[in-house]
């Protein structure tokens, strides 16, 4: 820490503002990196077929969250990279920081949607079913390539 003096008798401590700025920038970059990595996966195209969506594993959003909360490793083995048909109550509708549309089900399942226009008729509290690919859990459980079923 450096010391600056305003007068010969009164030393003033310099605040470490730079470290807070560096931490904040790194945090924002980490979040952006996470969104870009998850939204730019090329291996998802095999799941976009309508027939594949018909064979999706059916699960309630609150049950999916309970399984991930109980044992994330087992839940990943069961659900990650698989087509799911997730049902639940809408708790949020919006866009992320990259303007990608999403619907949140039961507060813990974030469904990244393919068609922003399909969300205009939805309302919080509405019970819906979304098909998409489970991408595991970060803060929430992520369903990508979501479509309203």
KOLKOL-61565 format. One record per residue (C-alpha): x, y, z; residue number from 1; residue in one letter. Coordinates in Angstrom, 2 decimals. Each point is the difference from the previous one (the first is absolute). Layout:
<lopas>
+---------+---------+---------+------+------+
|       X |       Y |       Z | resi | resn |
+---------+---------+---------+------+------+
|       X |       Y |       Z |  NUM |    a |
...
+---------+---------+---------+------+------+
</lopas>
This chain:
<lopas>
+---------+---------+---------+------+------+
|       X |       Y |       Z | resi | resn |
+---------+---------+---------+------+------+
|    0.00 |    0.00 |    0.00 |    1 |    x |
|    1.39 |    3.41 |   -0.88 |    2 |    x |
|   -0.19 |    3.04 |    2.18 |    3 |    x |
|   -0.68 |    3.48 |   -1.30 |    4 |    x |
|    0.35 |    3.10 |    2.08 |    5 |    x |
|   -2.13 |    3.07 |   -0.31 |    6 |    x |
|    2.09 |    1.88 |    2.51 |    7 |    x |
|    3.18 |   -0.85 |    1.85 |    8 |    x |
|   -1.93 |   -1.01 |    3.14 |    9 |    x |
|   -3.02 |   -1.92 |   -1.43 |   10 |    x |
|    0.56 |   -3.22 |   -1.98 |   11 |    x |
|   -2.96 |   -1.16 |   -2.14 |   12 |    x |
|   -0.51 |   -3.65 |   -0.95 |   13 |    x |
|   -0.69 |   -0.72 |   -3.68 |   14 |    x |
|   -3.06 |   -2.25 |   -0.45 |   15 |    x |
|    0.51 |   -3.20 |   -2.00 |   16 |    x |
|   -2.67 |    0.85 |   -2.62 |   17 |    x |
|    1.90 |   -1.64 |   -2.82 |   18 |    x |
|   -0.37 |   -3.47 |    1.50 |   19 |    x |
|   -3.79 |    0.36 |    0.18 |   20 |    x |
|   -0.14 |    1.11 |   -3.63 |   21 |    x |
|    2.16 |   -2.95 |   -1.10 |   22 |    x |
|   -2.19 |   -2.45 |    1.95 |   23 |    x |
|   -3.18 |    1.48 |   -1.50 |   24 |    x |
|    1.40 |   -0.18 |   -3.56 |   25 |    x |
|    1.10 |   -3.62 |    0.49 |   26 |    x |
|   -3.44 |   -0.90 |    1.37 |   27 |    x |
|   -1.78 |    1.55 |   -3.00 |   28 |    x |
|    2.38 |   -1.74 |   -2.43 |   29 |    x |
|   -0.62 |   -3.35 |    1.70 |   30 |    x |
|   -3.77 |    0.42 |   -0.34 |   31 |    x |
|    0.28 |    1.02 |   -3.67 |   32 |    x |
|    2.28 |   -2.93 |   -0.71 |   33 |    x |
|   -2.47 |   -2.39 |    1.59 |   34 |    x |
|   -2.90 |    1.29 |   -2.11 |   35 |    x |
|    2.03 |   -0.01 |   -3.22 |   36 |    x |
|    1.30 |   -3.52 |    0.61 |   37 |    x |
|   -3.48 |   -1.38 |    0.69 |   38 |    x |
|   -1.71 |    1.83 |   -2.89 |   39 |    x |
|    2.55 |   -0.91 |   -2.70 |   40 |    x |
|    0.09 |   -3.78 |    0.24 |   41 |    x |
|   -0.06 |   -1.66 |   -3.44 |   42 |    x |
|   -0.89 |   -3.50 |    1.18 |   43 |    x |
|   -3.59 |    0.98 |    0.83 |   44 |    x |
|   -1.34 |   -0.25 |   -3.54 |   45 |    x |
|   -0.65 |   -3.75 |    0.27 |   46 |    x |
|   -2.63 |    0.73 |    2.67 |   47 |    x |
|   -1.99 |    2.56 |   -1.93 |   48 |    x |
|   -1.89 |   -2.62 |   -1.97 |   49 |    x |
|   -3.72 |   -0.11 |    0.84 |   50 |    x |
|    0.12 |   -3.79 |    0.40 |   51 |    x |
|    2.73 |    0.35 |    2.62 |   52 |    x |
|   -2.14 |    2.49 |    1.90 |   53 |    x |
|   -2.81 |   -2.58 |    0.03 |   54 |    x |
|    2.33 |   -2.49 |    1.70 |   55 |    x |
|    1.11 |    2.45 |    2.68 |   56 |    x |
|    0.19 |   -1.05 |    3.65 |   57 |    x |
|   -2.96 |    1.51 |    1.86 |   58 |    x |
|    0.73 |    1.66 |    3.34 |   59 |    x |
|   -1.55 |    2.67 |    2.23 |   60 |    x |
|    2.22 |    3.04 |    0.60 |   61 |    x |
|   -0.19 |   -0.34 |    3.79 |   62 |    x |
|    0.97 |   -3.71 |   -0.23 |   63 |    x |
|    2.94 |    0.82 |   -2.30 |   64 |    x |
|    1.19 |    2.62 |    2.49 |   65 |    x |
|   -0.40 |   -2.45 |    2.92 |   66 |    x |
|    2.09 |   -2.62 |   -1.79 |   67 |    x |
|    2.77 |    2.51 |   -0.79 |   68 |    x |
|   -0.08 |    1.29 |    3.58 |   69 |    x |
|    0.25 |   -3.53 |    1.41 |   70 |    x |
|    2.85 |   -1.26 |   -2.22 |   71 |    x |
|    1.24 |    2.16 |   -2.88 |   72 |    x |
|    2.33 |   -2.69 |   -1.37 |   73 |    x |
|   -2.78 |   -2.61 |   -0.23 |   74 |    x |
|   -2.40 |    2.58 |   -1.47 |   75 |    x |
|    2.57 |    0.94 |   -2.67 |   76 |    x |
|    0.39 |   -3.67 |   -0.91 |   77 |    x |
|   -3.77 |   -0.31 |   -0.32 |   78 |    x |
|   -0.93 |    3.28 |   -1.69 |   79 |    x |
|    2.97 |    1.98 |   -1.35 |   80 |    x |
|    0.17 |    0.16 |   -3.83 |   81 |    x |
|   -3.35 |   -1.77 |   -0.25 |   82 |    x |
|   -3.26 |    1.28 |   -1.42 |   83 |    x |
|   -2.44 |    0.82 |    2.79 |   84 |    x |
|   -3.64 |    0.98 |    0.11 |   85 |    x |
|   -0.13 |    2.21 |    3.10 |   86 |    x |
|   -3.30 |    1.17 |    1.48 |   87 |    x |
|   -0.48 |    2.68 |    2.63 |   88 |    x |
|   -1.34 |    3.40 |    0.95 |   89 |    x |
|    1.56 |    3.04 |   -1.61 |   90 |    x |
|    1.82 |    2.15 |    2.57 |   91 |    x |
|    1.82 |    2.32 |   -2.44 |   92 |    x |
|    0.00 |    0.94 |   -3.69 |   93 |    x |
|    2.71 |    2.16 |   -1.51 |   94 |    x |
|    3.32 |    0.24 |   -1.81 |   95 |    x |
|    3.51 |   -0.56 |    1.34 |   96 |    x |
|    2.87 |    2.47 |   -0.34 |   97 |    x |
|    0.57 |   -1.15 |   -3.60 |   98 |    x |
|   -3.69 |    0.57 |   -0.85 |   99 |    x |
|   -0.76 |   -3.73 |   -0.18 |  100 |    x |
|   -3.58 |   -0.79 |    1.06 |  101 |    x |
|   -0.66 |   -2.25 |    2.98 |  102 |    x |
|   -2.84 |   -1.33 |    2.13 |  103 |    x |
|    0.64 |   -0.99 |    3.60 |  104 |    x |
|   -2.06 |   -2.83 |    1.45 |  105 |    x |
|   -0.55 |   -0.48 |    3.74 |  106 |    x |
|    2.82 |    2.48 |    0.85 |  107 |    x |
|    2.81 |   -2.44 |   -0.81 |  108 |    x |
|   -0.25 |   -1.21 |   -3.61 |  109 |    x |
|    1.09 |    2.55 |   -2.59 |  110 |    x |
|   -1.17 |   -0.88 |   -3.52 |  111 |    x |
|    1.89 |    1.82 |   -2.77 |  112 |    x |
|   -2.51 |    0.28 |   -2.78 |  113 |    x |
|    0.45 |   -0.15 |   -3.78 |  114 |    x |
|   -2.89 |    2.32 |   -0.92 |  115 |    x |
|   -0.40 |    3.30 |    1.84 |  116 |    x |
|   -3.38 |    0.62 |   -1.64 |  117 |    x |
|   -1.44 |   -3.17 |    1.53 |  118 |    x |
|    0.40 |    1.60 |    3.45 |  119 |    x |
|   -2.31 |    2.95 |   -0.65 |  120 |    x |
|   -3.14 |   -1.95 |    0.95 |  121 |    x |
|    1.45 |   -1.41 |    3.25 |  122 |    x |
|   -0.62 |    1.31 |    3.52 |  123 |    x |
|    1.56 |   -0.55 |    3.41 |  124 |    x |
|   -1.82 |   -2.70 |    1.90 |  125 |    x |
|   -1.05 |   -1.82 |   -3.16 |  126 |    x |
|    0.71 |   -3.76 |   -0.05 |  127 |    x |
|    1.83 |   -1.05 |   -3.19 |  128 |    x |
|    2.14 |   -2.76 |   -1.47 |  129 |    x |
|    3.26 |    0.74 |   -1.79 |  130 |    x |
|    2.19 |   -2.42 |   -1.94 |  131 |    x |
|    3.73 |    0.58 |   -0.21 |  132 |    x |
|    3.43 |   -1.38 |    0.78 |  133 |    x |
|    1.14 |   -0.11 |    3.61 |  134 |    x |
|    3.33 |    1.77 |    0.39 |  135 |    x |
|    0.47 |   -0.84 |    3.68 |  136 |    x |
|    0.08 |    2.40 |    2.92 |  137 |    x |
|    1.88 |    3.25 |    0.48 |  138 |    x |
|   -2.01 |    2.25 |    2.27 |  139 |    x |
|   -3.24 |   -1.33 |   -1.48 |  140 |    x |
|   -0.62 |   -3.13 |   -2.01 |  141 |    x |
|    0.40 |    0.98 |   -3.66 |  142 |    x |
|   -2.23 |   -1.25 |   -2.81 |  143 |    x |
|    1.22 |    1.19 |   -3.41 |  144 |    x |
|   -1.67 |    0.02 |   -3.43 |  145 |    x |
|   -3.34 |    0.25 |    1.79 |  146 |    x |
|   -3.31 |   -0.18 |   -1.82 |  147 |    x |
|   -3.47 |    0.14 |    1.47 |  148 |    x |
|   -1.50 |   -3.48 |   -0.25 |  149 |    x |
+---------+---------+---------+------+------+
</lopas>
